[in-house]
Amino acid sequence: AGPEAPGLEISVSKDPMAGWNLQVTPRNFRFAPENASAADVAGEGHAHVYINGTKLGRLYGNWMHLSDLPTGKVEVKVSLNANSHSPLEVEGVPVSAAVVVENN
């Protein structure tokens, strides 16, 4: 894959008022909402956010507020996607990250 390969890290923290805050930190990748659904360009695109395996929506930047999560253990997963929505892959493996939070 090498040092130029895209990657990402995510974190989810409890919002002091309500809900949760998702932070997405990509590497070697640029969010390009202006090119969503257009031709692929290496190193750019958007992310897809999943809650317990169900797609919540697209993400075009580094932060997203998650207002309502199910009760109990919740998996929050983010995948990087090309402009055409196809999964970004490194050596055949989709670029994604997931964390589990406990929502009481």
C-alpha positions in Angstrom: 0.0 0.0 0.0 2.8 2.4 0.9 2.8 5.8 2.6 0.7 7.4 -0.1 -2.3 5.1 0.3 -5.6 6.6 1.6 -6.7 5.7 5.1 -8.8 7.1 8.0 -9.3 7.2 11.7 -12.5 7.9 13.4 -13.6 8.8 16.9 -17.1 9.2 18.5 -17.6 11.3 21.6 -20.7 12.2 23.7 -22.0 15.6 22.9 -22.4 17.7 26.1 -25.9 18.7 25.1 -27.3 15.8 23.2 -26.3 13.0 20.9 -22.8 12.1 19.8 -20.0 13.8 17.7 -18.3 11.8 14.9 -14.8 13.0 13.9 -13.3 11.6 10.7 -9.6 12.1 10.0 -8.6 10.9 6.5 -5.0 10.4 5.2 -4.1 11.0 1.6 -7.7 11.8 0.8 -9.6 15.0 0.1 -13.4 15.5 0.7 -14.7 16.8 -2.7 -18.5 17.3 -2.3 -18.5 19.4 -5.5 -17.6 16.2 -7.4 -20.1 13.7 -5.8 -21.6 11.4 -8.4 -19.1 12.7 -11.0 -16.0 10.9 -12.5 -13.5 9.5 -10.1 -10.4 11.4 -9.4 -7.6 9.7 -7.4 -7.4 10.8 -3.8 -10.8 12.5 -3.5 -14.4 11.7 -2.8 -16.7 11.5 0.2 -17.5 9.1 3.1 -20.5 6.9 3.9 -21.6 6.6 7.6 -23.2 3.4 8.9 -24.9 2.8 12.2 -25.0 -0.9 13.1 -24.5 -1.8 9.4 -27.3 0.5 8.1 -26.2 3.5 5.9 -27.0 6.8 7.6 -25.8 9.0 4.8 -22.9 10.7 3.1 -20.3 12.7 4.8 -18.5 15.6 3.0 -16.2 16.8 5.8 -14.5 15.9 9.0 -17.4 16.2 11.5 -20.9 15.0 11.9 -23.4 15.2 14.7 -25.3 11.9 15.4 -28.5 12.9 17.1 -30.2 9.6 17.7 -28.3 6.4 18.2 -30.0 3.1 19.3 -29.7 2.1 22.9 -26.9 -0.3 23.9 -23.7 -1.1 22.0 -23.7 0.7 18.7 -21.2 0.3 15.9 -20.4 3.5 14.0 -18.5 2.8 10.7 -17.2 5.1 8.1 -16.0 4.1 4.6 -14.1 6.3 2.1 -15.7 6.4 -1.3 -14.7 7.7 -4.7 -16.8 10.4 -6.4 -18.8 7.6 -8.2 -19.7 6.2 -4.7 -17.6 3.0 -5.2 -15.6 2.0 -2.2 -12.1 3.2 -2.1 -9.8 0.2 -1.8 -6.1 -0.4 -0.9 -4.9 -3.8 -2.1 -8.4 -5.0 -2.6 -9.6 -4.0 1.0 -12.1 -1.2 1.4 -10.8 1.8 3.4 -13.0 2.0 6.5 -12.9 2.4 10.2 -15.3 1.5 13.0 -15.8 2.1 16.7 -18.4 0.8 19.2 -20.0 3.1 21.7 -22.3 2.3 24.6 -25.4 4.4 24.4 -27.4 4.3 27.7 
